[in-house]
C-alpha cells in the first residue's frame, strides 16, 4: 500500500473555513482512532463537535487526537483485540477502514507559550472513497496555505512564526527541528 500525507501548521482560524467547506461538500463522520475500552467509539458529524478543536493537548503530534474521516454512509469496522492481562480492547484504525483518511488537526499547544503543533491528513488506502477524501482535504489546504519546507502553513500560523512562535512536531525536540523560513 502506498501512503500519502499532507502535513500542515494551522491555528483554528486558518483551517476553519476549509473544514466547513469539506463538511458542506460531502457528509462525513469523524471517529476517534486508537485502542478503546468499549465498542462505543467517540464519533462526530462535524469536526467542530470534537473536544478541543484547534487546541493540541500534547506538544508531540504523535500524542494528539487522531480521527478517521469517512463518508457518513460508510460503516466503521472495529477490531477486537484480546489483551494478555485479560479482557479485550477495541481498535479503530485505517487498516480496518480502507474508505477513510486520518486527520490530526493540530493547533496551539496549551502546555507551553507560543507553540503550534503540526497537523496532518493521511491515507494508506487506494480505495476510491479514501482517494476522494484525501484529494478534497489536500487540494483545499494546498490552495489556501503556503508551503514552507515539507509543511503547508496557514496565514495566521505563518504570522506567528514570524513573531517567533515555535512550529513543531514535538515541542520537546531541540529548536533546530522547528519549522523555519530557511
N, C-alpha and C positions, 0 to 999 in steps of 0.2 A: 504494500500500500504506500502510496505517495502522500506525504503530509504537506500541508500548506498552512502558512500563518501570516498574519499581518499584525505587527506589534506597534503600539502607539502610546503616547502620553497625552492625557487629556484631563481637564477638570470637567465637572458635570456640564457646565455651560458650553464647553467645546463640543461635546458629543450628544447632548440632549436632543437637539433637532434631528440629528442623524438617526438616533434610536426611535424617535417618534415617527419619522418618515418610514422607517422599516416596518414599524408596527401598523402603520396605515396601509402600506403596500401589500403586506402579507400577514395573515393571522398566525401568530406563533405562540408557543408556550415555552417557558424557561423552567428547567428542572435543576435543582442543586445537585452537583456531582459529588461523588465520594462514597465512603463506606458508612452506611446508616444503620442505626439500631432497629429501625422499623421500616415496613414496606410503605409507610405513609410518607412519601418523598415530598419535600417542600417544592411546590410549583406555583408559577405565576403567569398570568396572561399578559403582564406588562413588566418590563424590567424596572419600571418606576414603583412597582409594588414590592420589590425585593428589599430586604433590610439593608440599610447603609449604602444606598446607591450613590455613587460619586465619592465615596469615602473608602480608603483602604485601611482595614483594621490591623494589618500587619505591614511592616516595612519590606517584607520579602514577597514578591509576586507569586512565589510557589505556595504561599500560605493564605492568599486571599480567595474569596469565594469565586467559584467557577461554575458556570451554568451551561447545560446543554440547551441549545435553541433548536426547536423542531416546529414544523408546521402543526397547527392546532389539531388537525385530524390524525396525526401520527401517534400511534400508541407507544408508550415508554416501555422498554424492556429492562427488567431488573434481574440481576444475577444474585442467587442465593449463595452465600459464602460461609460454609461451616468454619467455626473457629476452633483452634487447637485446645483452647481452655474450656470449650463447651459453648453451646449456643450458636446462633447464626447472625450474620450481618447481611446487609443488602447493598450490593454495589450498583451505582449508577455511573456509567461511563460511555464514551463514544464507541468503543469496540462493540458493545451490545446494541448500539443505536446508530446505525450507519446513515440514517436520514437526517443527521444533525450536524451542527457546528458547535464548538465550545466558545464561550465568551467569559473573559475576565475583564471587567470594566476599569479596574484600577482606580486611580484618583488620588486625592490629597490624603496623605498618611496622617492619622490622628494621634500617633505616638511620638511625633517629633515636629519641630517647626520647619516650615519651608521645604517640604519634601513631597514630590509627586511620584507615586508608584505606577509602573507601566501596566498597560492592559494588553489584551491580545484576543484576536479572533482566529480560530484554527480549525482544521479538519484533517482527519486521517482517512477519510472516506472518498470513494469515487462515485457514490450514489448521486443520481441527478438532483434530488432534493437538497442534499448536502452541498453540491456544486452551486445550485441556485442561491442558497442562503449565503454561502461564502462570498460569491460574486456580489451579492446585494450589499453586504457589510463592507467588503474591501473596496468596492468601487466608490461608495459614498465617503469612506474615510480618505481614500486617495484624492478625491476631488476637493475636499474641504481642509485637509491637513497638509502641512509642509513636511517633506522628507528631510530628515537630518540623520545622517548615518544610515542605520538599518531600521530606524523608527520613523513613524509618522507622528507629527506633533501638532496639536490643536493650537489655535491662535493665542488663547489665554495662557496655556501651558508654555508656549514659546515666550510670551512676555514675562512669565515667572522665571524662566530660565535666564533671560536677560537681566532680571533683577537679582540673580544669584541663588535662586532656588535649586535644589538638587532634584534631578530627574533620574530615577533609579529603578533597577530590578530588585535590588536588595540594599536597604539603607545602611546595613552593617558592613557592606563592602567598602574598600578604600575609595576615596573620591575619584581616583583615576579611572574607575569603572563607570562613573556617572556619564550621562549623555552631555556632550559639549558641542559647540558650534564648529570645532576644528575638524 
